[in-house]
Every structure is written in structure tokens, then in C-alpha cells.
């Protein structure tokens, strides 16, 4: 958690962290970025009849991290074990195409994960993996970081022109900004920032596992966090239900974007769907939900002080 400071000092610290994370072109203009999509690029095919993933995009929408439109309107989740077991051959074909596409657009090695429902991408360092997991989640694609490994979702129901393209586009977009719009010096600054935040409070992520039905313990914790946040902020917990996430109605898109960014620079993965802010519910790393509830409440206080809410 950020060290105890006066409200103005705490906000200045978090704003400085945000500027460290954002590519240079956004650092002094992120409040002006509009969440408007450029539209979707069509698939292109090579002579072998397979998608030429590396030839699709000439440019990308603004980063969701900077306030741009998330790539998807709703979260793309990994498949459940039951879904995979029913269509194992389809699942293996999807995983193969995902790995092929990710390698083509990033140059990074991608392989099936030992955890069903995921592929894993090998990053050259923890700084890149940490930045990508934040950026990809904000594009509403499930992602999980473990050291230098970035995990991305997979499922037998993923279609080439839809969910497979969603995953490949999100990693292409975020890697484009990391590799092409941030310097080596900034990479070092980001890695140092992640170390500082990790020493204050470990990164809060949604649970990483094969997705299965919600458990009673998860439901109870989510309801407990929702009640705590409502009592502190007045915001209602609502929105779509996802395993590992709680949706909070911030009433306005601008408020959701603002609070999402404040959560991320507080070392909490966060994303938004319209005016709903989503934060992780993880019984293993935040067993009573107090950490995430306190940080949402603090972001709300800062947003109120800045006139965002």
C-alpha cells in the first residue's frame, strides 16, 4: 500500500507513478484521451491459407491504460475444465493458433500452459511481464503474470475472427506500445517502480487457475468486499459476474477510467467495462478483501477531491 501521506501528497505520488507507466506521448495528455475506437482491422491470409497475424495492423487505438477504449467491451475469460474436456481437439487447435499468432506479432516464445485454459508467453524480464499484465487486463483480456511469464486465455469455443483475434490483437497492441513507444531508460524506471510497489504491497491479481464454478467462499468474499466498498463510497457493486472480479458502478465513464488508473498504480490489477470498475477478488492473496476495499475507498476519496466524481 502507498505510504501514509496527506491527500495531496498521496495523489501527487500516484500521478507520478502513472506518468512513469505511460508511454511518453500520454504523460502530459492522458486526461484528454477519449475512449473512442478506431474500428476493427480485418483478417489477412498468407499463401499457406493461415492468418498472417503480423500483417493486419498499421496502427492501434489508444491504450486503455491511458484512457483509450478497451479492446473488448466485456472480459474474455479462459475456458473451464469442463468446456475443455468436452472439446479437447478443438482446444488444442485454438492453443496452437494462439501461440502461433502471439509469436508472429511479438517475437516472444508462446507455449501451452500447464494450467488448462491458458497459454504462457515468455518475456525477457519481469518489468515487461508486469507492464503487459496491467495493460492487457485493461484491454479486457484475462491475463496473469508470474515472474517473467505472462499467461493469456484460451478455450475450445474461441473463434478465429473473434476470441483468437482478441487475444492476438491485445498482445500486439500492448507490445507495440511497450517496444515502440517506451525507451530502455523508461523500462528500467518501470521495473524499479514495480519493485517499490511490490515491497509496499504484493500485486493483487484475480486468481490464476483453471476456471471452474464459483465456490461459496468466493461468493461470500465478493459480497463482503461489495458491502465494505458501498459503506465507504456509496458505490453499488453490480455489472456482469466474473470469477475473480467484482464490478463497481462508478456512474460515469470518466470516473471509472480515473479510478482504474489509480488502482493500477496502487499495485492492483483493474479494468473497466463502460462506467463499471472491476477489481480482483482473490481469497489467497487478499483473504478478507480488506486491501482491495481500502484502496478503492482511497481512490474514491482522491477522485472526490479532484472533482472527478
C-alpha positions in Angstrom: 0.0 0.0 0.0 1.2 3.5 -0.7 2.9 5.1 2.4 0.6 7.2 4.5 0.7 10.8 3.2 -1.6 13.8 3.1 -4.3 13.5 0.4 -2.5 16.0 -2.0 0.9 14.3 -1.5 -0.6 10.8 -2.0 -2.3 11.9 -5.2 0.9 13.5 -6.5 2.8 10.3 -5.8 0.2 8.1 -7.7 0.1 10.6 -10.6 3.9 10.4 -10.8 3.7 6.6 -10.9 1.1 6.8 -13.7 3.4 9.0 -15.7 6.2 6.5 -15.2 4.0 3.7 -16.6 2.5 5.6 -19.6 4.3 5.9 -22.9 5.8 9.4 -23.3 3.2 10.7 -25.7 0.5 10.2 -23.0 2.3 11.5 -19.9 1.0 15.1 -20.2 -2.1 14.5 -22.1 -3.8 11.3 -20.7 -6.8 13.4 -19.3 -7.6 14.4 -22.9 -7.6 10.8 -24.3 -11.1 9.8 -25.5 -12.4 6.2 -25.2 -13.3 6.0 -28.9 -12.4 3.0 -31.0 -10.8 3.2 -34.5 -12.7 0.2 -35.6 -11.6 -3.4 -36.2 -9.0 -4.5 -38.7 -9.9 -7.4 -41.0 -8.0 -10.7 -41.1 -5.4 -11.2 -43.8 -4.2 -14.6 -45.0 -0.9 -15.9 -46.3 -0.1 -18.2 -49.2 -0.5 -21.1 -46.8 -4.1 -20.2 -46.1 -3.4 -19.3 -42.5 -3.9 -15.9 -40.9 -1.0 -13.6 -41.4 -1.2 -12.1 -38.0 1.8 -9.8 -38.4 0.3 -8.1 -41.5 -3.0 -7.0 -40.1 -2.4 -3.7 -38.3 -1.0 -0.4 -39.4 -1.9 1.4 -36.2 -3.7 0.8 -32.9 -6.3 2.6 -30.8 -5.1 4.5 -27.8 -4.1 2.3 -24.8 -6.9 1.6 -22.4 -4.3 2.4 -19.7 -4.2 5.9 -21.0 -7.9 6.2 -21.1 -8.5 4.8 -24.6 -11.2 2.3 -25.5 -10.5 -1.3 -24.1 -10.2 -3.8 -27.0 -13.2 -5.7 -25.7 -16.4 -4.4 -24.1 -16.5 -7.4 -21.7 -13.9 -9.6 -20.2 -12.6 -12.5 -22.3 -12.1 -15.4 -19.8 -10.3 -18.7 -20.1 -12.4 -21.8 -20.6 -13.5 -24.0 -17.8 -12.1 -27.5 -17.4 -15.5 -29.0 -18.3 -15.6 -27.0 -21.6 -12.1 -28.1 -22.4 -12.8 -31.8 -21.7 -15.8 -31.7 -24.0 -13.8 -30.4 -27.0 -10.2 -31.3 -26.3 -9.3 -31.5 -30.0 -10.7 -28.0 -30.7 -9.0 -26.7 -27.6 -5.6 -27.9 -28.8 -6.2 -26.3 -32.2 -7.0 -23.0 -30.6 -4.0 -23.1 -28.4 -1.8 -23.8 -31.4 -3.2 -20.9 -33.3 -2.9 -18.5 -30.3 0.7 -19.4 -29.8 1.5 -19.0 -33.5 -0.3 -15.6 -33.6 1.4 -14.3 -30.4 4.8 -15.3 -31.6 4.2 -13.7 -35.0 3.2 -10.3 -33.6 5.6 -10.1 -30.6 8.6 -12.2 -31.4 8.2 -13.8 -27.9 8.0 -17.6 -27.3 4.5 -18.8 -26.6 3.5 -22.3 -25.4 0.5 -24.1 -23.9 0.3 -23.5 -20.2 0.4 -26.5 -17.8 -2.7 -24.9 -16.3 -5.7 -25.6 -18.6 -7.4 -22.6 -20.2 -4.2 -20.6 -20.7 -1.1 -20.2 -22.8 2.0 -18.7 -21.5 4.3 -16.1 -23.1 8.0 -15.8 -22.1 9.0 -12.2 -21.5 12.7 -11.2 -21.4 12.3 -9.6 -17.9 9.8 -9.1 -15.1 9.3 -5.5 -15.9 7.9 -6.2 -19.3 5.7 -9.0 -17.9 4.4 -6.7 -15.2 3.6 -3.9 -17.6 1.9 -6.2 -20.1 -0.3 -7.9 -17.4 -1.6 -4.5 -16.4 -2.1 -3.2 -19.9 -3.7 -6.4 -21.3 -6.2 -6.7 -18.4 -7.2 -3.1 -19.0 -8.0 -4.2 -22.6 -10.5 -6.7 -21.0 -8.5 -9.7 -21.9 -7.7 -12.0 -18.9 -4.0 -12.0 -18.1 -1.9 -13.2 -15.2 1.8 -12.5 -14.5 4.2 -14.9 -12.7 7.8 -13.6 -12.8 8.8 -13.3 -16.4 5.8 -15.3 -17.7 2.6 -13.7 -19.0 -0.5 -16.0 -19.1 -3.2 -15.3 -21.7 -6.6 -17.1 -22.0 -7.6 -20.0 -24.3 -10.8 -22.0 -24.8 -12.2 -24.5 -27.3 -15.0 -22.1 -28.2 -12.6 -19.4 -29.3 -13.3 -18.4 -32.9 -10.5 -17.3 -35.3 -12.2 -14.0 -36.2 -13.4 -13.2 -32.7 -11.7 -14.5 -29.5 -8.5 -15.7 -31.0 -8.2 -12.4 -32.8 -9.0 -10.6 -29.5 -6.1 -12.2 -27.7 -3.6 -11.7 -30.5 -4.7 -8.1 -31.0 -4.4 -7.2 -27.4 -0.9 -8.5 -27.1 0.1 -7.0 -30.4 -1.3 -3.6 -29.3 0.3 -3.6 -25.8 3.7 -4.9 -27.1 3.6 -2.2 -29.8 3.4 0.4 -27.1 5.9 -1.2 -24.8 8.5 -1.9 -27.5 7.9 1.1 -29.8 6.8 3.9 -27.5 8.8 3.4 -24.4 12.6 3.8 -24.1 15.1 1.5 -22.4 15.5 4.1 -19.7 11.8 4.1 -19.1 11.8 0.3 -19.0 14.3 0.5 -16.1 12.2 3.1 -14.3 9.1 0.9 -14.6 10.9 -2.1 -13.3 12.2 -0.1 -10.3 8.6 1.2 -9.7 7.2 -2.3 -9.7 9.9 -3.3 -7.1 8.9 -0.4 -5.0 5.2 -1.2 -5.2 5.8 -4.9 -4.5 7.7 -4.1 -1.4 4.8 -1.9 -0.2 2.1 -4.5 -1.1 2.2 -7.5 -3.4 0.4 -7.2 -6.7 -3.3 -8.1 -6.4 -4.5 -10.2 -9.3 -7.6 -12.3 -10.0 -7.0 -16.0 -9.1 -4.9 -18.0 -11.6 -6.2 -21.5 -12.1 -8.4 -23.5 -14.4 -11.7 -21.6 -14.2 -14.5 -23.6 -12.6 -17.8 -22.8 -11.0 -17.9 -20.2 -8.3 -17.4 -21.5 -4.8 -19.4 -20.5 -1.7 -16.2 -19.0 -0.2 -15.6 -16.8 -3.3 -19.2 -15.6 -3.3 -19.0 -14.8 0.4 -15.8 -12.8 0.0 -17.1 -10.9 -3.1 -20.3 -9.9 -1.2 -18.2 -8.9 1.8 -16.0 -6.6 -0.3 -19.0 -5.2 -2.1 -20.6 -4.3 1.2 -17.4 -2.7 2.5 -16.9 -0.6 -0.6 -20.6 0.5 -0.6 -20.3 1.6 3.0 -17.1 3.6 2.3 -18.0 5.1 -1.1 -21.8 4.8 -1.7 -21.0 2.9 -4.9 -23.0 -0.2 -5.7 -21.5 -3.4 -6.7 -23.2 -4.5 -9.9 -22.3 -5.3 -13.5 -21.6 -8.7 -15.1 -20.4 -11.5 -12.8 -16.9 -13.0 -13.4 -14.9 -15.4 -11.4 -12.2 -13.4 -9.6 -13.7 -9.9 -10.3 -16.1 -7.5 -8.6 -17.8 -4.8 -10.7 -18.4 -1.4 -9.1 -20.8 1.2 -10.7 -18.8 4.4 -10.8 -21.8 6.1 -12.6 -19.6 7.8 -15.2 -17.1 6.5 -17.7 -14.6 9.2 -16.7 -14.8 8.3 -13.1 -14.3 4.6 -13.9 -11.2 5.4 -16.0 -9.8 7.6 -13.4 -10.2 5.1 -10.6 -9.0 2.2 -12.7 -5.7 4.1 -13.2 -5.4 4.9 -9.5 -5.9 1.2 -8.6 -3.2 0.1 -11.1 -0.6 2.5 -9.7 -1.6 1.1 -6.2 -0.5 -2.3 -7.4 -4.0 -3.7 -8.0 -4.9 -5.1 -11.4 -8.1 -3.2 -12.6 -10.1 -2.8 -15.7 -13.4 -1.2 -16.7 -16.5 -2.0 -18.7 -18.3 1.2 -19.5 -18.8 3.0 -16.2 -18.1 -0.1 -14.2 -14.7 -0.5 -12.5 -13.6 -4.1 -11.9 -11.2 -5.1 -9.2 -9.9 -8.6 -8.2 -11.4 -10.9 -5.6 -8.7 -13.3 -4.5 -9.1 -15.4 -1.3 -5.5 -16.5 -1.4 -3.7 -13.1 -1.6 -6.4 -10.8 0.0 -8.3 -13.3 2.1 -10.6 -10.9 3.8 -10.8 -8.4 1.0 -9.7 -5.5 3.2 -6.8 -4.5 1.0 -8.8 -4.0 -2.2 -11.7 -2.4 -0.4 -9.4 0.1 1.3 -7.6 1.0 -2.0 -11.0 1.5 -3.8 -12.1 3.8 -0.9 -8.9 5.8 -1.2 -9.2 6.2 -4.9 -12.8 7.3 -4.4 -11.6 10.0 -1.8 -9.0 11.2 -4.3 -11.4 11.3 -7.1 -13.8 13.4 -5.0 -11.0 15.8 -4.0 -10.1 16.2 -7.7 -13.7 16.8 -8.8 -13.8 13.6 -10.9 -16.8 12.3 -9.0 
